[in-house]
Amino acid sequence: MLALKQKKKKPCYSEIVGLVEMSKKRNEDAWDKLTEHYQGSRRISLENYHYGAYAPGENELGIIGDVDGLDILEIGCGGGQNSIVLKKQGARRVIGLDQSENQLKHARYLAERVGTEVQFIKCDMEDLTIFGNTSFDLIVSSHAMNYAFDLDRVLRECNRVLKPRGRIVTCISHPLWIVLGDVLENDDFSRLVNYFDGFDDIWDWEGYEQQKIATFHGFHRYIFPLNASS
């Protein structure tokens, strides 16, 4: 996977809104294109909640804990594996959200195959108005909030739909990878970026023979809303 990071001048508000909506649609289309390759090239467990390709799972880490009887929302459920795991482990209700219809189709297929009742919905993580206040005991998200253009809004929405004493468990790219990942992949220190600067983040997802499958677009600024919302 090749990451290309570019810095651009700050656009006006109307330009930002238009660019964000266009980028969201591009990312949605990109995941629709990538689904077959992604799900076919990865063996994501249906028995162990996963936090990433190279990370230990929930069975080893024990971060989420007992989910028996909980109402759970997964943001960016992808192919549905984590939602299925949580339902199998005793959650009362699990709803998985994603922007890609093809990912959701795969999720529904998996849930039907293993006989697990999970509801999968196409929804923008920045707008959870389909859910009422205090609807969930737990919100989980594994490497999905990387794609949020307004992370502060996502976290405010999560806070709204969580029940009192509810929890959110999420993971995103490590700051060192954001700063150094492109450098290491290309052996080029001119690609070094400042974590505290905002910048366009554009990358291609490549297949087995390094052919481009899809292009994704985001805007890096994780540190600010996370600090503001802590």
Residue pairs with C-beta under 8 A, 6 or more apart in sequence:
1 185
1 203
1 204
1 205
1 206
2 185
2 186
2 203
2 204
2 206
3 181
3 182
3 185
3 201
3 202
3 203
4 182
4 202
4 203
4 204
5 182
5 191
5 193
5 199
5 200
5 201
5 202
5 220
6 199
6 200
6 202
7 197
7 199
7 200
8 199
8 200
11 19
20 149
20 150
23 149
23 217
23 218
23 219
24 99
24 124
24 149
26 215
26 216
26 217
27 99
27 147
27 216
27 217
27 218
28 99
28 100
29 214
30 205
30 214
30 215
30 216
31 98
31 99
31 100
31 102
31 103
31 214
32 100
32 101
32 102
32 103
33 213
33 214
34 205
34 213
34 214
35 79
35 100
35 102
35 103
35 105
35 106
36 102
37 207
37 213
38 78
38 79
39 79
39 106
41 208
42 53
44 50
44 79
44 81
45 57
45 81
45 85
46 81
46 84
46 85
46 88
46 110
46 114
47 59
47 85
47 88
48 57
48 58
48 59
48 60
48 85
49 57
49 58
49 59
49 64
49 82
49 85
49 86
49 140
49 142
50 57
50 58
50 81
50 82
50 142
51 57
51 58
51 61
51 63
51 142
51 143
51 171
52 142
52 143
52 171
55 171
58 64
58 85
63 169
64 86
64 138
64 140
64 169
66 90
67 86
67 89
67 90
67 91
67 138
68 89
68 90
68 91
69 90
69 91
69 92
70 91
70 92
70 137
70 138
71 91
71 92
71 93
71 135
71 136
71 137
71 138
71 163
72 83
72 86
72 91
72 93
72 94
72 95
72 136
72 137
72 138
72 139
72 140
73 94
73 95
73 97
73 131
73 135
73 136
73 138
73 139
73 140
73 161
74 82
74 83
74 86
74 94
74 95
74 96
74 97
74 139
74 140
74 141
75 97
75 125
75 139
75 140
75 141
75 144
75 145
75 154
75 158
75 170
76 97
76 98
76 99
76 125
76 141
76 142
76 143
76 144
76 145
76 147
77 83
77 96
77 97
77 98
77 103
77 104
77 107
77 120
77 144
78 98
78 100
78 103
78 107
78 144
79 103
79 106
79 107
79 110
80 96
80 103
80 104
80 106
80 107
80 108
80 110
80 111
80 118
80 120
81 107
81 110
82 96
82 140
82 142
83 94
83 95
83 96
83 107
83 111
83 118
83 120
84 94
84 107
84 110
84 111
84 114
84 116
84 118
86 94
86 140
87 94
87 116
87 117
87 118
88 114
88 116
93 119
94 118
94 119
95 118
95 119
95 120
95 121
96 104
96 107
96 118
96 119
96 120
96 121
97 120
97 121
97 122
97 123
97 125
98 104
98 107
98 120
98 122
98 123
98 144
99 122
99 123
99 124
99 125
99 147
100 122
101 122
104 120
104 121
104 122
107 118
107 120
108 120
111 117
111 118
111 120
121 130
123 130
125 141
125 144
125 145
125 147
125 148
125 154
125 157
126 148
126 149
126 150
126 153
126 154
126 157
127 157
128 157
128 158
128 160
128 161
131 161
132 161
133 160
133 161
134 161
134 162
134 163
134 164
134 166
135 161
135 162
135 163
136 161
136 162
136 163
136 166
137 162
137 163
137 166
137 167
138 166
138 167
138 168
138 169
139 158
139 161
139 162
139 166
139 167
139 168
139 169
139 170
140 168
140 169
140 170
141 168
141 169
141 170
141 171
142 170
142 171
143 171
143 172
143 173
144 170
145 151
145 154
145 170
145 172
146 172
146 173
146 218
147 216
147 218
148 154
149 218
149 219
151 221
151 222
151 225
151 226
152 224
152 225
152 228
152 229
155 168
155 225
155 226
155 229
156 229
158 168
159 229
162 168
172 222
173 181
175 195
175 222
175 223
178 193
178 195
178 220
178 222
179 192
179 193
179 194
179 195
180 192
182 188
182 191
182 193
183 189
183 191
183 192
193 199
193 220
195 223
196 223
198 219
198 220
198 221
199 219
199 220
200 217
200 218
200 219
200 220
201 217
201 218
201 219
201 220
202 215
202 216
202 217
202 218
203 215
203 216
204 212
204 213
204 214
204 215
204 216
205 212
205 213
205 214
205 215
205 216
206 212
206 213
207 213
